[in-house]
Amino acid sequence: MMFRSLTFCLALAAAAFALSAPTLAMPDIADGRCSVPAELVRLDADLPRVSDRIARGKPLTVVAIGSSSTAGAGASSPGQSYPSVMEAALALRLPQMRINVVNKGLNGDNGRGMVERFERDVVPFRPHLVIWQVGANTVLREEDPTAIADILREGIRRLKEAGADVLLMDLQYAPRMLREPDHRQMLDLLADIAGEERVGLFRRFDIMRHWIESKRMSNAEMISPDGLHLNDLSYGCVGRLVADAILGNARRATAGR
């Protein structure tokens, strides 16, 4: 028993060292342009399964489910989607672990369609974390945002029952999204449900708005010509910042232990 306790403590120490190491540069991404205030990537809910896997150096499986901005529409290749960049960033920061990120983005999908896909596209992978990017197509199709509330709660319940931590990702800050009058209502709904259900929320909208307002990027540099989807630069930054959010959450949990 004493040996096992010592082994676990050593694993925690190794994880703490890895998590406290400075962020390493990812290829072809300018660090300064990705930067945001720390509070924008701080998650308000814990990811206990993820933190435990990192603390013990065990393999980590993540499923990213969503619509076209998860699939990587607007990127030059699948390897430039945010889940692919996130996987590379996590592997770089946690070289002692096996990281597997599964991209289950589907162009044009909505919240109901994603929940219906959970049994096929999420559960079989037995993920420790599910990142659920949702709400964009409801807004773009001018559907009532409140109609998705019960779908979100049902989906979060199913993911928790499958044993996964849950991280919601909100809307992209893009010209076509900003023209939709209900985008703010959807943002508020996602934030409220994340708080009620005690799951994480990655504030993509606020992060991308910060890049514009701080003049780190222009719309032309951040958004594809269709006025909606991200491009290699912004997907790369989002992928790295999601990795930072996950690792920051694990760092706080490790410090608590």
C-alpha positions in Angstrom: 0.0 0.0 0.0 2.8 2.4 0.9 4.5 1.6 -2.5 1.3 2.4 -4.4 0.8 5.6 -2.5 4.4 6.6 -3.3 3.9 5.7 -6.9 0.8 7.9 -7.1 2.5 10.8 -5.5 5.4 10.6 -8.0 2.8 10.5 -10.8 1.2 13.7 -9.4 4.6 15.3 -9.2 5.4 14.4 -12.8 2.1 15.7 -14.0 2.5 18.9 -12.0 5.9 19.5 -13.7 4.5 18.9 -17.1 1.5 21.2 -16.5 3.7 24.0 -15.1 6.1 23.8 -18.1 5.8 26.8 -20.4 3.6 26.4 -23.5 5.6 25.2 -26.4 5.1 26.7 -29.8 3.1 24.8 -32.4 4.3 24.9 -36.0 3.1 27.7 -38.2 1.2 29.5 -35.4 2.3 32.9 -34.1 2.1 32.7 -30.3 1.3 36.4 -29.8 -1.7 36.3 -32.0 -3.3 33.5 -30.1 -2.9 35.1 -26.7 -5.9 36.0 -24.6 -6.4 37.0 -21.0 -6.2 34.0 -18.7 -9.8 34.3 -17.5 -11.0 33.6 -21.0 -9.6 30.1 -21.0 -10.3 29.3 -17.3 -13.0 26.7 -17.0 -15.6 27.2 -14.3 -16.3 23.5 -13.8 -13.8 20.7 -13.0 -12.9 17.9 -15.4 -12.3 15.2 -12.8 -11.8 12.2 -15.1 -9.3 14.2 -17.3 -7.4 15.5 -14.3 -7.2 12.0 -12.9 -5.9 10.5 -16.2 -3.2 13.3 -16.4 -2.2 12.9 -12.8 -1.6 9.1 -13.3 -0.1 9.5 -16.8 -2.8 7.2 -18.2 -4.0 7.3 -21.9 -6.5 10.1 -22.5 -9.3 9.8 -25.1 -11.3 12.9 -26.2 -14.2 13.0 -28.6 -14.9 16.4 -30.3 -18.5 16.4 -31.6 -20.1 19.3 -33.4 -20.9 20.7 -36.8 -18.7 22.2 -39.5 -16.5 24.2 -37.3 -15.5 21.0 -35.5 -15.1 19.1 -38.8 -12.8 21.8 -40.0 -14.7 23.6 -42.7 -12.5 26.4 -44.0 -9.2 24.7 -43.0 -6.7 23.8 -45.7 -6.7 20.1 -44.5 -8.2 17.9 -41.7 -4.9 18.3 -39.9 -5.6 22.0 -39.4 -9.0 21.5 -37.7 -9.1 22.5 -34.0 -9.3 18.9 -32.7 -6.2 17.9 -34.6 -4.2 20.9 -33.4 -5.5 20.3 -29.8 -4.3 16.7 -30.0 -0.9 17.8 -31.1 -0.7 20.5 -28.4 -1.7 18.0 -25.6 0.8 15.4 -26.9 3.5 18.1 -26.9 2.8 19.1 -23.3 2.2 15.6 -22.0 4.8 13.5 -23.8 4.5 10.7 -21.3 0.9 10.0 -22.2 -1.0 8.6 -25.1 -3.4 11.2 -26.4 -6.3 10.2 -28.8 -8.6 12.9 -30.1 -11.5 11.7 -32.3 -13.1 14.3 -34.5 -16.8 13.7 -35.0 -17.8 17.0 -36.5 -20.5 16.8 -39.2 -21.2 19.7 -41.6 -24.7 21.2 -41.0 -25.6 19.1 -37.9 -27.6 20.6 -35.1 -28.1 19.8 -31.4 -30.7 17.1 -31.9 -28.7 15.4 -34.6 -25.6 15.4 -32.5 -27.4 13.8 -29.5 -28.8 11.1 -31.8 -25.2 10.4 -32.9 -23.9 9.9 -29.4 -24.5 6.2 -29.3 -22.7 5.7 -32.6 -20.1 8.5 -32.7 -19.2 9.0 -29.0 -20.0 6.2 -26.6 -18.1 3.4 -28.4 -14.8 5.3 -27.9 -15.3 5.4 -24.1 -14.0 9.0 -23.9 -12.8 10.6 -20.8 -13.8 14.0 -22.2 -16.4 15.1 -24.8 -16.1 18.6 -26.3 -19.5 19.5 -27.6 -19.6 22.4 -30.0 -23.3 23.2 -30.4 -25.8 26.0 -31.1 -24.4 27.6 -34.3 -26.7 26.1 -36.8 -29.8 26.7 -34.6 -28.9 30.4 -34.7 -28.0 30.5 -38.5 -31.3 28.8 -39.3 -33.2 31.3 -37.2 -34.7 28.7 -35.0 -35.8 29.5 -31.5 -32.7 29.1 -29.2 -34.8 28.2 -26.2 -36.0 25.1 -28.1 -32.5 23.6 -27.8 -32.4 23.9 -24.0 -33.9 20.5 -23.2 -31.8 18.9 -26.0 -28.6 20.3 -24.3 -29.7 19.0 -20.9 -30.5 15.6 -22.3 -27.2 15.4 -24.2 -25.2 16.4 -21.1 -27.0 13.8 -19.0 -26.2 11.1 -21.6 -22.6 12.0 -21.8 -22.2 12.0 -18.0 -23.9 8.6 -17.9 -21.4 7.3 -20.4 -18.7 8.3 -17.9 -17.3 11.4 -19.7 -16.4 14.8 -18.5 -18.2 17.4 -20.7 -16.9 20.7 -22.2 -19.3 22.8 -24.2 -18.0 25.1 -26.9 -20.1 28.2 -27.8 -20.4 30.1 -31.1 -17.8 31.5 -33.4 -17.4 35.3 -33.5 -17.8 35.8 -37.3 -19.7 38.3 -39.5 -22.4 35.9 -40.5 -23.1 34.9 -36.9 -23.1 38.5 -35.7 -25.8 39.3 -38.2 -28.2 36.9 -36.6 -30.3 38.6 -33.9 -30.5 35.5 -31.6 -26.8 34.9 -31.3 -26.6 36.6 -27.9 -29.6 34.6 -26.6 -27.8 31.4 -27.6 -24.6 32.5 -25.9 -26.5 33.2 -22.7 -28.4 29.9 -22.9 -25.2 27.9 -23.3 -23.5 29.7 -20.4 -26.6 29.2 -18.2 -26.9 25.5 -18.9 -23.2 24.9 -18.4 -23.5 26.5 -15.0 -26.7 24.6 -14.1 -25.2 21.2 -15.2 -21.8 22.0 -13.8 -19.9 21.3 -17.0 -17.1 23.3 -18.6 -17.7 26.0 -21.2 -15.0 27.1 -23.7 -15.9 30.7 -24.6 -14.9 30.7 -28.2 -17.0 33.7 -29.0 -15.3 35.9 -26.4 -11.9 34.6 -27.3 -12.3 35.5 -31.0 -13.8 38.8 -30.2 -10.8 39.6 -28.1 -8.5 38.9 -31.1 -10.5 41.4 -33.1 -10.8 44.1 -30.4 -7.1 43.8 -29.4 -6.2 44.0 -33.1 -4.3 40.7 -32.9 -6.2 39.6 -36.0 -8.6 41.2 -38.5 -11.7 39.5 -39.7 -9.9 38.7 -43.0 -7.1 37.1 -41.1 -9.3 35.1 -38.8 -12.3 34.1 -40.9 -12.6 32.2 -44.1 -14.0 34.0 -47.2 -17.5 32.6 -46.5 -17.7 35.0 -43.5 -18.5 32.2 -41.0 -15.9 29.5 -40.7 -12.4 29.7 -39.2 -9.2 29.2 -41.1 -5.9 27.6 -40.4 -4.7 30.4 -38.2 -7.8 30.7 -36.0 -8.4 26.9 -35.8 -4.8 26.6 -34.7 -5.3 29.1 -32.0 -8.5 27.6 -30.8 -7.0 24.2 -30.7 -4.1 25.4 -28.6 -6.3 27.3 -26.3 -8.6 24.4 -25.7 -5.6 22.4 -24.7 -4.5 25.2 -22.4 -8.0 25.2 -20.8 -7.9 21.5 -20.2 -4.3 21.5 -18.8 -5.1 24.6 -16.6 -8.0 22.8 -15.1 -5.9 19.7 -14.5 -3.1 21.9 -12.9 -5.6 23.3 -10.4 -6.9 19.8 -9.5 -3.3 18.5 -9.1 -2.4 21.4 -6.9 -5.4 20.7 -4.7 -4.3 17.1 -4.3 
